[in-house]
Amino acid sequence: MVEFWGTWCPPCRQSIPHLTKIQKKFSGDVTVIGISGEEIPVVEEFVRAMGSVMDCRVAIDRSNLSSAVYMSAFSVRGIPHAFIVHKGKIV
């Protein structure tokens, strides 16, 4: 599961505990990756402050290339937005 999010986004903050629950419940079968386009120090501090509430992988894409591929392909404009990827394909 890939979710695009931002530290400044209240709905994104609300989704984080749910993503952590999914990661824990389906550990071994599902990998949750949150992708932010923000600066590394901003994201690192946010993740640190969230503690165990945010227990999934976090990636930073300052170039927003990932966002362009996923979001643009499906005409999605807002975050948070999650995609399920199975065997290399967005399902």
Contacts in CASP RR format, 6 or more apart in sequence:
PFRMAT RR
TARGET T0000
AUTHOR 0000-0000-0000
METHOD contacts of the structure
MODEL  1
MVEFWGTWCPPCRQSIPHLTKIQKKFSGDVTVIGISGEEIPVVEEFVRAM
GSVMDCRVAIDRSNLSSAVYMSAFSVRGIPHAFIVHKGKIV
1 19 0 8 1.000
1 22 0 8 1.000
1 30 0 8 1.000
1 31 0 8 1.000
1 32 0 8 1.000
1 33 0 8 1.000
1 82 0 8 1.000
1 83 0 8 1.000
1 84 0 8 1.000
1 85 0 8 1.000
2 33 0 8 1.000
2 34 0 8 1.000
2 35 0 8 1.000
2 66 0 8 1.000
2 70 0 8 1.000
2 82 0 8 1.000
2 83 0 8 1.000
2 85 0 8 1.000
3 15 0 8 1.000
3 19 0 8 1.000
3 32 0 8 1.000
3 33 0 8 1.000
3 34 0 8 1.000
3 35 0 8 1.000
3 80 0 8 1.000
3 81 0 8 1.000
3 82 0 8 1.000
3 83 0 8 1.000
4 34 0 8 1.000
4 35 0 8 1.000
4 36 0 8 1.000
4 66 0 8 1.000
4 67 0 8 1.000
4 70 0 8 1.000
4 71 0 8 1.000
4 79 0 8 1.000
4 80 0 8 1.000
4 81 0 8 1.000
4 82 0 8 1.000
5 12 0 8 1.000
5 15 0 8 1.000
5 16 0 8 1.000
5 34 0 8 1.000
5 35 0 8 1.000
5 36 0 8 1.000
5 79 0 8 1.000
5 80 0 8 1.000
6 12 0 8 1.000
6 36 0 8 1.000
6 37 0 8 1.000
6 38 0 8 1.000
6 79 0 8 1.000
6 80 0 8 1.000
7 13 0 8 1.000
7 36 0 8 1.000
7 38 0 8 1.000
7 42 0 8 1.000
7 43 0 8 1.000
7 46 0 8 1.000
8 38 0 8 1.000
9 79 0 8 1.000
9 80 0 8 1.000
11 79 0 8 1.000
11 80 0 8 1.000
12 79 0 8 1.000
12 80 0 8 1.000
15 80 0 8 1.000
15 82 0 8 1.000
16 50 0 8 1.000
16 53 0 8 1.000
16 54 0 8 1.000
17 53 0 8 1.000
19 32 0 8 1.000
19 34 0 8 1.000
19 54 0 8 1.000
19 56 0 8 1.000
19 82 0 8 1.000
20 32 0 8 1.000
20 52 0 8 1.000
20 53 0 8 1.000
20 54 0 8 1.000
20 55 0 8 1.000
20 56 0 8 1.000
22 30 0 8 1.000
22 32 0 8 1.000
23 30 0 8 1.000
23 31 0 8 1.000
23 32 0 8 1.000
23 55 0 8 1.000
23 56 0 8 1.000
24 55 0 8 1.000
31 56 0 8 1.000
31 57 0 8 1.000
32 56 0 8 1.000
32 57 0 8 1.000
33 56 0 8 1.000
33 57 0 8 1.000
33 58 0 8 1.000
33 59 0 8 1.000
34 56 0 8 1.000
34 57 0 8 1.000
34 58 0 8 1.000
34 59 0 8 1.000
35 58 0 8 1.000
35 59 0 8 1.000
35 60 0 8 1.000
35 61 0 8 1.000
35 66 0 8 1.000
35 67 0 8 1.000
36 43 0 8 1.000
36 58 0 8 1.000
36 59 0 8 1.000
36 60 0 8 1.000
36 61 0 8 1.000
37 43 0 8 1.000
37 60 0 8 1.000
37 61 0 8 1.000
37 62 0 8 1.000
37 64 0 8 1.000
37 67 0 8 1.000
38 60 0 8 1.000
38 62 0 8 1.000
39 60 0 8 1.000
39 62 0 8 1.000
40 60 0 8 1.000
43 58 0 8 1.000
43 60 0 8 1.000
47 54 0 8 1.000
47 58 0 8 1.000
59 66 0 8 1.000
61 67 0 8 1.000
70 76 0 8 1.000
70 81 0 8 1.000
70 83 0 8 1.000
70 90 0 8 1.000
71 77 0 8 1.000
71 78 0 8 1.000
71 81 0 8 1.000
73 90 0 8 1.000
74 83 0 8 1.000
74 90 0 8 1.000
83 90 0 8 1.000
84 90 0 8 1.000
84 91 0 8 1.000
85 91 0 8 1.000
END
